[in-house]
Amino acid sequence: DLLQTLNDRGVEIILDTKAAELASVAGIHSNARNLPWANPARQHWPEDWMGRKKDELAEQIAQFAVEARVDSILSPGHFVPNADSPWLIADIQSACALRNALDRHDGNHIRQDYHLTIPLGLLRDHDQIRSIAERLADTPVENIWLRVSGFGMSGTPTGTKRYIEAAWKIRELGKPIIADHTGGIIGISLAAFGAAGGICHGAAEKENFNENSWRKKPGSGDAKRRIYLPQLDLYLTQDKAELFLNGRGAKSLALCTSCCHGLGDMIMRSKAHALTQSYQQIKKLNAQPELKRINYVLDDLLSETGRTLRKAIKIKLNDESLSSRLQKQSDRHDLMHRTLDILYSELDEIPIASTPITIRETNKEGRDAK
């Protein structure tokens, strides 16, 4: 019923096969182990996605996708530490097998994207990045979802610069890039600099990614509620957010008045608030002419956030850890501004990202970020 409602409203349904997670300790101790293509006894190895085994797993995924009436699939992708990784070979083979299986099961309308997961350190090795891109060039996938371990909304200025430069290399294979596990101003910056045509993250979660989280069993207990303060480009736990926003002058800086009615509403509707504010960020970027989007990020978005953070650190708070975090965020944004400004000054031409291909907008022209 839920899928039917979403389809009726024109929402695209994307199936995440959780292949990378199922090759980890955390994955086989999560709900993903109940998927038909999972091995509940152990985590997957590259050999499981090669030869006849890959064909069997592809059949299971294809049947699941067709029955669930999804629009697209994240093709089985795993953590690829380098261009010679056996996982990359297995992923390419399984993508081909899955495409064939979908076509056999009347799923030829279902698009296939590739989930490329790499370590942050690999971004600086452009030869490796180019080699990976070349191997993916003929793979039957439409978009590349780029997930970088050690990167995300709280990424460093240097890491952001490396991500942008590496994404430019990947873009040469002609497939649109979606920046996965990336939110906030960094996500907007990636789109403005032509490093990504789409941004993906969760509802007040999954704005950062670290592959180390897959190396241990998932913990128990409820996660703390997190409140998004877009004016500071920052998430705070509920207690920290209340402490800050009750500080003298803080409400005028960071209290949401666009989608919430007061602090209580901002807390109770924290996920809806975060999604709405993220959407507004993309909407404002898309309102800018393509050749002016970098100027918008540098001159408007980063500059305004920097000014707000410099005011925020002057607010007296009876919490040293919170004051320290605000100071670090302010310093980080100032350095981010300088780093991206230098990168912009070195450009010979303005890079423009390709719009991700979707089932419902396959023939749509334009390059707005999603």
Phi, psi and chi 1 to 4 in degrees:
 res  aa     phi    psi   chi1   chi2   chi3   chi4
   1 ASP       -  -41.2  -69.6  -18.1      -      -
   2 LEU   -64.7  -45.7  174.5   60.2      -      -
   3 LEU   -61.1  -40.6  -72.7  174.8      -      -
   4 GLN   -63.8  -42.4 -175.7   61.8   52.3      -
   5 THR   -62.2  -44.2  -60.3      -      -      -
   6 LEU   -65.1  -42.4  -67.2  172.6      -      -
   7 ASN   -62.3  -41.2  -87.9  -64.5      -      -
   8 ASP   -62.8  -28.2  -69.9  -16.2      -      -
   9 ARG   -92.8    7.4  -65.1 -172.6  178.8 -176.1
  10 GLY    79.4   17.6      -      -      -      -
  11 VAL   -84.5  130.5  176.2      -      -      -
  12 GLU   -79.1  132.1 -177.9  173.3    5.0      -
  13 ILE  -100.8  119.7  -51.0  -60.7      -      -
  14 ILE  -114.2  126.6  -57.3  173.8      -      -
  15 LEU   -90.9  119.2  170.9   62.9      -      -
  16 ASP   -92.8  115.8 -177.0   -4.7      -      -
  17 THR   -73.1  -11.1   57.5      -      -      -
  18 LYS    56.9   30.3  -65.0  -67.4 -177.6 -179.8
  19 ALA   -62.3  -43.0      -      -      -      -
  20 ALA   -64.0  -41.8      -      -      -      -
  21 GLU   -64.2  -37.5  -71.4   84.9  -19.2      -
  22 LEU   -70.9   -8.6  -70.0  173.3      -      -
  23 ALA   -98.5   15.6      -      -      -      -
  24 SER  -128.1  164.9   71.1      -      -      -
  25 VAL   -63.0  -44.4  173.0      -      -      -
  26 ALA   -62.2  -39.3      -      -      -      -
  27 GLY   -64.1  -42.0      -      -      -      -
  28 ILE   -77.8   -2.0   60.1  172.4      -      -
  29 HIS  -112.6   16.7  -72.0   90.6      -      -
  30 SER  -115.5 -179.9   69.9      -      -      -
  31 ASN   -64.7  -18.1  -72.6  -27.3      -      -
  32 ALA   -61.4  -23.5      -      -      -      -
  33 ARG   -65.5  -13.7   70.5 -179.0 -176.6  -84.1
  34 ASN   -87.0   -4.3  -62.7  -44.6      -      -
  35 LEU   -67.3  147.0  -69.1  167.7      -      -
  36 PRO   -57.3  -31.7  -24.5   34.2      -      -
  37 TRP   -92.5    6.0   50.3   91.4      -      -
  38 ALA   -83.3  157.0      -      -      -      -
  39 ASN  -110.9  100.9 -176.5  -19.8      -      -
  40 PRO   -64.8  -14.9   23.8  -33.5      -      -
  41 ALA   -83.4  -27.2      -      -      -      -
  42 ARG  -161.4  169.2   62.1  165.7  176.2   82.9
  43 GLN   -78.4  158.3   63.3 -161.9   71.4      -
  44 HIS   -73.6  151.3  -80.5  150.9      -      -
  45 TRP  -120.8  163.6  -59.4  107.7      -      -
  46 PRO   -52.7  -35.9  -29.1   36.4      -      -
  47 GLU   -62.6  -24.0  -66.3   76.2   15.6      -
  48 ASP   -68.9  -19.6  -66.9  -45.3      -      -
  49 TRP  -111.4   26.1  -66.5   94.1      -      -
  50 MET  -128.5  164.4  -63.5  178.5  178.8      -
  51 GLY    59.0 -145.5      -      -      -      -
  52 ARG   -66.0  -32.3  -79.2 -172.5  179.5  177.7
  53 LYS   -60.0  -40.8  -69.1 -177.1  178.4  179.5
  54 LYS   -64.1  -35.3   77.1  170.6 -173.5  -49.6
  55 ASP   -66.6  -39.5  -64.6  -33.7      -      -
  56 GLU   -65.3  -43.9  -65.7  172.3    0.3      -
  57 LEU   -66.5  -39.2  -65.6  175.2      -      -
  58 ALA   -62.0  -39.6      -      -      -      -
  59 GLU   -60.7  -43.5  -75.6  -73.4  -39.7      -
  60 GLN   -64.6  -42.4  -67.6  173.2  -37.0      -
  61 ILE   -66.4  -43.8  -65.2  172.5      -      -
  62 ALA   -61.9  -46.1      -      -      -      -
  63 GLN   -61.5  -42.8  -69.4  179.0   28.7      -
  64 PHE   -60.6  -46.2 -175.1   96.6      -      -
  65 ALA   -64.7  -42.8      -      -      -      -
  66 VAL   -66.6  -44.0  170.8      -      -      -
  67 GLU   -65.5  -34.4  -69.5  174.2    4.7      -
  68 ALA   -82.6   -6.5      -      -      -      -
  69 ARG    58.1   45.7  -66.5  171.9  -64.0  170.8
  70 VAL   -81.1  161.2  -55.7      -      -      -
  71 ASP   -92.5  -29.8  -64.4  -57.0      -      -
  72 SER  -154.2  165.8   58.9      -      -      -
  73 ILE  -131.5  140.3  -62.5  176.6      -      -
  74 LEU   -83.2  104.4  -69.4 -175.5      -      -
  75 SER   -53.4  144.3  175.0      -      -      -
  76 PRO   -49.0  112.2  -28.3   36.1      -      -
  77 GLY  -129.1  144.6      -      -      -      -
  78 HIS  -126.6  174.7  -61.3   82.7      -      -
  79 PHE   -69.6  119.1 -176.3   68.8      -      -
  80 VAL  -110.7  100.4  177.2      -      -      -
  81 PRO   -72.7  -22.8   25.5  -34.1      -      -
  82 ASN  -162.4  173.5   54.2   62.4      -      -
  83 ALA   -68.3  -19.0      -      -      -      -
  84 ASP   -96.3    8.3  -62.6  -39.9      -      -
  85 SER   -63.6  134.7  170.7      -      -      -
  86 PRO   -61.8  -23.0   21.1  -32.5      -      -
  87 TRP   -65.4  -37.0  -84.9  123.7      -      -
  88 LEU   -64.1  -41.9 -178.0   59.3      -      -
  89 ILE   -61.8  -44.7  -61.7  172.3      -      -
  90 ALA   -64.3  -39.6      -      -      -      -
  91 ASP   -64.7  -41.8  -69.9  -12.0      -      -
  92 ILE   -64.7  -43.1  -67.2  173.0      -      -
  93 GLN   -64.3  -42.1  -69.0 -176.0    9.7      -
  94 SER   -70.7  -30.0   59.6      -      -      -
  95 ALA   -65.0  -41.3      -      -      -      -
  96 CYS   -65.8  -42.4  -65.2      -      -      -
  97 ALA   -64.8  -39.8      -      -      -      -
  98 LEU   -68.0  -39.0 -179.4   54.6      -      -
  99 ARG   -61.1  -43.3 -179.6   71.2  -89.7  162.0
 100 ASN   -65.0  -40.9  -68.2  -27.5      -      -
 101 ALA   -66.4  -40.5      -      -      -      -
 102 LEU   -62.1  -43.6  -74.4  168.9      -      -
 103 ASP   -64.1  -35.5  -66.7  -15.6      -      -
 104 ARG   -69.0  -28.8  -76.2 -164.2  -57.7  -87.7
 105 HIS  -102.1   29.4  -70.1  -82.2      -      -
 106 ASP    59.2   33.5  -64.7  -34.7      -      -
 107 GLY  -111.6   29.4      -      -      -      -
 108 ASN   -66.2  -17.2   56.6  -53.0      -      -
 109 HIS   -82.4  -10.6   61.5  -75.7      -      -
 110 ILE   -83.7  122.2  -61.9  177.3      -      -
 111 ARG   -77.2  153.3 -170.0 -171.5   73.8 -116.2
 112 GLN  -123.7  125.4 -172.8  176.7 -159.5      -
 113 ASP  -112.3  160.7  -66.1  -15.1      -      -
 114 TYR  -112.1  132.2  178.1   59.0      -      -
 115 HIS   -95.1   98.6 -143.9  173.6      -      -
 116 LEU   -93.6  115.3  175.0   60.2      -      -
 117 THR  -115.7  118.7  -53.7      -      -      -
 118 ILE  -134.4  161.7   60.1  176.1      -      -
 119 PRO   -79.9  155.4   27.9  -34.0      -      -
 120 LEU   -58.3  -39.6 -179.2   63.4      -      -
 121 GLY   -62.0  -24.7      -      -      -      -
 122 LEU   -70.9  -20.4 -165.9   61.9      -      -
 123 LEU   -61.8  -28.9  -65.3  179.4      -      -
 124 ARG   -80.9  -12.5   67.9  169.8   68.9   94.8
 125 ASP   -97.3   89.1 -167.6  -27.0      -      -
 126 HIS   -68.8  -25.2  -71.9 -179.7      -      -
 127 ASP   -65.9  -42.2  -71.0  -22.6      -      -
 128 GLN   -66.1  -43.0  -71.0  -88.2  -38.0      -
 129 ILE   -61.2  -43.5  -66.9  -64.4      -      -
 130 ARG   -64.8  -38.9 -173.9  178.7  -66.9  105.7
 131 SER   -63.8  -42.7  178.6      -      -      -
 132 ILE   -62.2  -45.4  -69.2  173.7      -      -
 133 ALA   -61.0  -41.1      -      -      -      -
 134 GLU   -64.0  -37.3  -71.0  173.4   -9.1      -
 135 ARG   -70.4  -25.3  -64.9 -173.0 -177.9 -163.0
 136 LEU   -89.4  -10.5  -67.0  173.6      -      -
 137 ALA   -55.7  -41.4      -      -      -      -
 138 ASP   -99.3    8.4  -63.9  -34.0      -      -
 139 THR   -75.2  137.5  -55.0      -      -      -
 140 PRO   -75.1   63.6   30.0  -37.3      -      -
 141 VAL  -129.1  154.6  -64.4      -      -      -
 142 GLU   -96.3  -50.1  -57.7  -65.9  -18.7      -
 143 ASN  -118.4  155.5  -54.4  -51.6      -      -
 144 ILE  -109.5  117.7  -57.5  -65.5      -      -
 145 TRP   -90.9  112.7  -68.1   57.2      -      -
 146 LEU   -98.2  115.3 -177.2   55.9      -      -
 147 ARG  -118.4  117.7  177.5  169.0   54.5 -179.7
 148 VAL  -112.6  120.6  178.0      -      -      -
 149 SER   -69.7  127.8  179.2      -      -      -
 150 GLY    92.7   12.5      -      -      -      -
 151 PHE  -136.5  163.4 -174.6   76.5      -      -
 152 GLY   154.6 -153.2      -      -      -      -
 153 MET   -58.0  -33.9  179.5  178.6  175.9      -
 154 SER   -97.9   20.3   58.6      -      -      -
 155 GLY   -61.9  157.1      -      -      -      -
 156 THR   -79.3  160.0   65.4      -      -      -
 157 PRO   -57.3  -42.0  -29.2   37.9      -      -
 158 THR   -64.5  -43.4  -60.9      -      -      -
 159 GLY   -62.7  -36.7      -      -      -      -
 160 THR   -65.5  -43.8  -57.0      -      -      -
 161 LYS   -61.2  -43.2  178.0  176.5  179.8  -68.8
 162 ARG   -66.4  -37.5  -72.7  174.6  177.4  164.7
 163 TYR   -61.3  -47.9 -171.7  110.8      -      -
 164 ILE   -59.9  -46.9  -68.9  171.5      -      -
 165 GLU   -66.4  -38.6  -67.8  173.6  -25.6      -
 166 ALA   -68.6  -39.8      -      -      -      -
 167 ALA   -63.2  -34.1      -      -      -      -
 168 TRP   -60.6  -36.4  -72.2  -19.4      -      -
 169 LYS   -69.3  -43.5  -63.5  -63.4  179.4 -176.6
 170 ILE   -64.1  -35.7  -62.9  173.8      -      -
 171 ARG   -61.7  -22.0 -166.9 -177.1   62.3  176.5
 172 GLU   -63.9  -19.6  -67.7  175.6    2.7      -
 173 LEU   -79.2   -3.4   67.6   89.9      -      -
 174 GLY    86.5   12.8      -      -      -      -
 175 LYS  -111.2  133.6  -61.4 -178.9 -172.2  -66.2
 176 PRO   -59.4  149.7  -24.0   35.4      -      -
 177 ILE  -112.7  136.3  -63.8  173.8      -      -
 178 ILE  -114.5  122.7  -62.0  171.6      -      -
 179 ALA   -81.4  106.6      -      -      -      -
 180 ASP   -89.2  148.6 -165.2   13.1      -      -
 181 HIS    56.9   43.5  -80.7   70.6      -      -
 182 THR  -140.0  125.9  -54.6      -      -      -
 183 GLY  -136.3 -170.3      -      -      -      -
 184 GLY    65.0 -159.6      -      -      -      -
 185 ILE   -65.3  -31.0  -72.1 -179.4      -      -
 186 ILE   -62.4  -43.4  -77.7 -173.0      -      -
 187 GLY   -60.3  -43.7      -      -      -      -
 188 ILE   -63.1  -38.7  -60.7  -61.6      -      -
 189 SER   -65.8  -40.3  -61.8      -      -      -
 190 LEU   -59.8  -41.7  -62.9 -179.8      -      -
 191 ALA   -68.1  -42.3      -      -      -      -
 192 ALA   -64.3  -36.8      -      -      -      -
 193 PHE   -86.0    8.7  -86.8   83.2      -      -
 194 GLY    74.1   17.3      -      -      -      -
 195 ALA   -85.5  -19.4      -      -      -      -
 196 ALA  -153.4  141.9      -      -      -      -
 197 GLY   -98.5   -5.4      -      -      -      -
 198 GLY  -149.8  155.7      -      -      -      -
 199 ILE  -127.8  137.1  -59.3  166.4      -      -
 200 CYS  -132.1  132.6 -179.4      -      -      -
 201 HIS  -160.2  175.2   56.0   77.3      -      -
 202 GLY   -87.4 -172.8      -      -      -      -
 203 ALA   -86.7   96.7      -      -      -      -
 204 ALA    62.1   32.1      -      -      -      -
 205 GLU  -163.4  170.9   59.3 -179.3   15.3      -
 206 LYS    58.7   38.4  -60.6 -174.4 -176.3  -59.4
 207 GLU   -91.6   -5.8  -62.7   89.9    0.2      -
 208 ASN  -135.6  160.0  -63.6  -84.0      -      -
 209 PHE  -141.8  137.8  170.7   68.9      -      -
 210 ASN  -142.0  119.7 -164.2  -44.9      -      -
 211 GLU   -61.9  -22.7 -176.4 -100.5  -13.4      -
 212 ASN   -61.4  -24.3  -72.2  -27.7      -      -
 213 SER   -66.5  -16.8   64.1      -      -      -
 214 TRP   -86.3   -7.2  -70.8  -16.5      -      -
 215 ARG   -86.2   -2.7  -60.7  179.4 -176.2  -84.7
 216 LYS  -138.7  160.6   54.6 -174.8  178.5 -179.0
 217 LYS   -62.5  141.5  -63.7  179.8 -178.5 -179.7
 218 PRO   -62.9  141.2   21.6  -31.9      -      -
 219 GLY   -77.0  166.2      -      -      -      -
 220 SER  -103.7  168.8   58.7      -      -      -
 221 GLY    99.4  155.8      -      -      -      -
 222 ASP   -80.8  140.4  -64.0  -29.9      -      -
 223 ALA   -74.8  149.6      -      -      -      -
 224 LYS   -70.9  144.3  -69.2 -175.4  177.6 -180.0
 225 ARG   -64.8  134.4 -173.0 -167.9  -59.8  -93.3
 226 ARG  -116.6  136.8  -59.7  163.8   70.8 -118.8
 227 ILE  -111.3  128.1  -46.5  -59.1      -      -
 228 TYR   -88.9  126.8 -175.5   38.5      -      -
 229 LEU  -113.5   88.9  -55.2 -179.1      -      -
 230 PRO   -62.0  -29.9   22.1  -32.8      -      -
 231 GLN   -65.0  -22.8  -60.8   87.2  -18.0      -
 232 LEU  -108.0   -1.9  -53.5  179.9      -      -
 233 ASP    52.7   51.0 -168.7   34.9      -      -
 234 LEU  -149.1  142.1 -171.4   66.1      -      -
 235 TYR  -102.6  137.1  -86.2   93.4      -      -
 236 LEU  -128.5  146.3  -66.0  175.5      -      -
 237 THR   -64.1  161.1   56.1      -      -      -
 238 GLN   -55.4  -45.3  179.0  177.4  -24.1      -
 239 ASP   -64.8  -38.4   57.1  -25.2      -      -
 240 LYS   -70.8  -38.2  -61.8  -67.7 -175.3 -178.2
 241 ALA   -64.7  -43.2      -      -      -      -
 242 GLU   -63.7  -42.2  -70.9  179.0  -49.0      -
 243 LEU   -60.8  -46.6  176.5   61.8      -      -
 244 PHE   -66.6  -49.7  172.1   73.7      -      -
 245 LEU   -69.3  -15.5  -71.5  170.7      -      -
 246 ASN   -90.3   -1.8  -77.0  -40.0      -      -
 247 GLY   -72.0  155.9      -      -      -      -
 248 ARG   -64.2  119.3 -173.9  173.7 -177.9  179.1
 249 GLY    87.1   -4.1      -      -      -      -
 250 ALA   -72.7  -36.7      -      -      -      -
 251 LYS   -61.3  -36.4  -73.9 -174.2  173.6   66.1
 252 SER   -68.8  -19.6   62.8      -      -      -
 253 LEU   -89.6  -41.5  -66.9 -179.6      -      -
 254 ALA  -135.6    1.0      -      -      -      -
 255 LEU   -74.9  129.1 -176.3   66.7      -      -
 256 CYS   -71.9  126.1  177.0      -      -      -
 257 THR  -120.6    0.7   57.7      -      -      -
 258 SER   -92.5  -33.9   61.5      -      -      -
 259 CYS  -130.1   -0.5   69.4      -      -      -
 260 CYS  -128.0  157.6  -60.3      -      -      -
 261 HIS  -114.4   81.1  -58.3  -73.1      -      -
 262 GLY    91.1  172.6      -      -      -      -
 263 LEU   -64.1  -40.4  177.3   56.3      -      -
 264 GLY   -60.1  -42.0      -      -      -      -
 265 ASP   -67.3  -37.3 -166.1   35.2      -      -
 266 MET   -62.9  -35.3 -163.7  171.5  170.2      -
 267 ILE   -78.4  -47.2  -67.8  171.9      -      -
 268 MET   -67.1  -31.9  -67.2  -55.4  -62.7      -
 269 ARG  -108.2   40.1  -61.1  178.1   62.1 -105.4
 270 SER   -59.3  -40.7   58.5      -      -      -
 271 LYS   -71.1  -45.5  -69.9 -175.7  179.3  -66.6
 272 ALA   -62.4  -39.6      -      -      -      -
 273 HIS   -61.2  -46.1  160.8   72.9      -      -
 274 ALA   -62.9  -43.6      -      -      -      -
 275 LEU   -66.1  -41.2  -71.8  175.1      -      -
 276 THR   -62.9  -43.9  -60.0      -      -      -
 277 GLN   -68.2  -36.4  -65.6  -55.9  -48.4      -
 278 SER   -64.8  -40.8  -65.5      -      -      -
 279 TYR   -62.9  -41.1  168.4   73.2      -      -
 280 GLN   -63.4  -36.2  -69.6  -61.5  -32.4      -
 281 GLN   -62.4  -45.6  -70.6  174.9  -25.7      -
 282 ILE   -64.6  -41.3  -73.8  -72.6      -      -
 283 LYS   -61.0  -41.9 -174.1  176.9  179.7 -180.0
 284 LYS   -67.5  -37.9  -70.1  177.5 -179.0  177.6
 285 LEU   -64.9  -44.1  178.7   69.7      -      -
 286 ASN   -66.0  -21.3  -75.8  -19.9      -      -
 287 ALA   -75.1  -13.7      -      -      -      -
 288 GLN   -87.2  143.9  -50.0  -59.3  -43.3      -
 289 PRO   -58.2  145.3  -22.9   33.6      -      -
 290 GLU   -53.9  -40.9  -69.5  176.0  -24.5      -
 291 LEU   -76.8   -6.0  -62.3 -179.5      -      -
 292 LYS  -112.0    4.1  -64.2  -67.4 -176.0 -179.3
 293 ARG   -70.5  -34.8  -70.6  178.6 -178.9  177.6
 294 ILE   -65.3  -42.3  -65.3  179.0      -      -
 295 ASN   -59.9  -38.7  -63.4  101.2      -      -
 296 TYR   -61.7  -45.6  163.0   72.4      -      -
 297 VAL   -63.8  -44.5  168.0      -      -      -
 298 LEU   -74.0  -49.8  -66.3  173.0      -      -
 299 ASP   -83.7  -27.1  -59.0  -23.3      -      -
 300 ASP  -108.4  -63.6  -65.5  -12.0      -      -
 301 LEU   -65.5  -56.7 -170.5   55.8      -      -
 302 LEU   -67.4  -38.7  -81.8  168.8      -      -
 303 SER   -64.5  -45.6  -66.1      -      -      -
 304 GLU   -66.7  -41.3 -179.6   59.9   30.8      -
 305 THR   -63.7  -39.0  -56.6      -      -      -
 306 GLY   -62.5  -43.0      -      -      -      -
 307 ARG   -63.9  -41.3  -73.7 -168.6  -69.7  -90.4
 308 THR   -64.8  -41.3  -56.5      -      -      -
 309 LEU   -65.2  -37.5  -78.8  164.5      -      -
 310 ARG   -66.0  -29.4  -74.4 -170.4  -74.6  -84.3
 311 LYS   -75.8  -37.6  -67.3  177.0 -178.3  178.1
 312 ALA   -64.2  -36.7      -      -      -      -
 313 ILE   -72.1  -11.5   60.7  178.1      -      -
 314 LYS   -89.1  -10.5  -64.4  178.5 -179.3  178.8
 315 ILE   -72.8  131.6  -64.4  174.8      -      -
 316 LYS   -77.1  120.5  -66.4 -177.4  178.8  179.9
 317 LEU  -127.9  140.6  -57.2  169.2      -      -
 318 ASN   -88.4   50.2  -64.7  -39.9      -      -
 319 ASP  -153.5  101.5 -171.1  -47.9      -      -
 320 GLU   -63.6  -38.1 -174.9  175.9  -18.1      -
 321 SER   -65.4  -39.1   64.1      -      -      -
 322 LEU   -68.9  -42.6  178.3   55.4      -      -
 323 SER   -61.5  -40.2  -63.1      -      -      -
 324 SER   -65.3  -39.6  175.9      -      -      -
 325 ARG   -66.2  -39.9 -174.2  175.4 -179.9 -168.3
 326 LEU   -64.2  -38.7  -69.9  170.4      -      -
 327 GLN   -65.3  -43.6 -178.6   65.3   61.7      -
 328 LYS   -64.0  -38.6  -70.5  179.5  179.3  178.0
 329 GLN   -65.0  -39.3 -179.3   74.4  -18.9      -
 330 SER   -64.2  -47.0  178.9      -      -      -
 331 ASP   -62.0  -41.4  -65.9  -18.5      -      -
 332 ARG   -63.4  -42.1  172.4  176.0  163.6  -88.5
 333 HIS   -68.7  -36.9  -96.4  -94.4      -      -
 334 ASP   -62.6  -42.4  -72.1  -17.6      -      -
 335 LEU   -69.2  -36.9 -177.6   55.6      -      -
 336 MET   -61.0  -43.1 -178.2   72.3   71.7      -
 337 HIS   -59.8  -46.8 -164.1  170.0      -      -
 338 ARG   -65.6  -41.5  -68.6 -165.1  -64.1  -87.4
 339 THR   -63.9  -46.4  -59.7      -      -      -
 340 LEU   -71.7  -30.5  -65.8 -177.8      -      -
 341 ASP   -65.7  -41.0 -166.1   24.7      -      -
 342 ILE   -66.1  -43.0  -67.8  172.4      -      -
 343 LEU   -59.5  -41.1  180.0   60.8      -      -
 344 TYR   -63.5  -40.5 -179.5   37.7      -      -
 345 SER   -66.7  -20.6   68.6      -      -      -
 346 GLU   -90.4   -5.0  -63.5  172.0  -14.0      -
 347 LEU   -75.9  137.5  -68.2  176.3      -      -
 348 ASP   -85.2  -29.4  -65.7  -35.0      -      -
 349 GLU  -149.4  158.2   60.3  178.9  -46.8      -
 350 ILE   -78.2  119.2  -55.6  -61.0      -      -
 351 PRO   -76.8  138.8   28.3  -33.2      -      -
 352 ILE  -125.4  124.0  -61.3  174.5      -      -
 353 ALA   -77.1  149.6      -      -      -      -
 354 SER   -79.7  142.5  -60.5      -      -      -
 355 THR   -70.6  132.1  -58.0      -      -      -
 356 PRO   -55.4  140.2  -25.7   35.2      -      -
 357 ILE   -80.2  130.1  -62.2  171.1      -      -
 358 THR  -122.4  161.2   68.7      -      -      -
 359 ILE   -61.9  -41.9  -69.5  -63.9      -      -
 360 ARG   -85.3  -11.6  -57.4  179.8 -172.1  -80.1
 361 GLU  -131.9   35.9  -60.5  178.5  -74.3      -
 362 THR   -57.1  -38.3  -59.5      -      -      -
 363 ASN  -101.2    9.1  -61.8  -42.9      -      -
 364 LYS   -73.7  135.1 -179.9 -177.4  176.1 -178.8
 365 GLU   -93.2  164.0  -64.4 -178.9   -5.0      -
 366 GLY   109.1  167.0      -      -      -      -
 367 ARG  -132.2   32.6  -61.7 -175.0  178.5   88.1
 368 ASP   -66.7  139.0  -74.1  -12.3      -      -
 369 ALA   -69.4  149.1      -      -      -      -
 370 LYS  -103.9      -  -58.2  -62.0 -178.6 -175.5
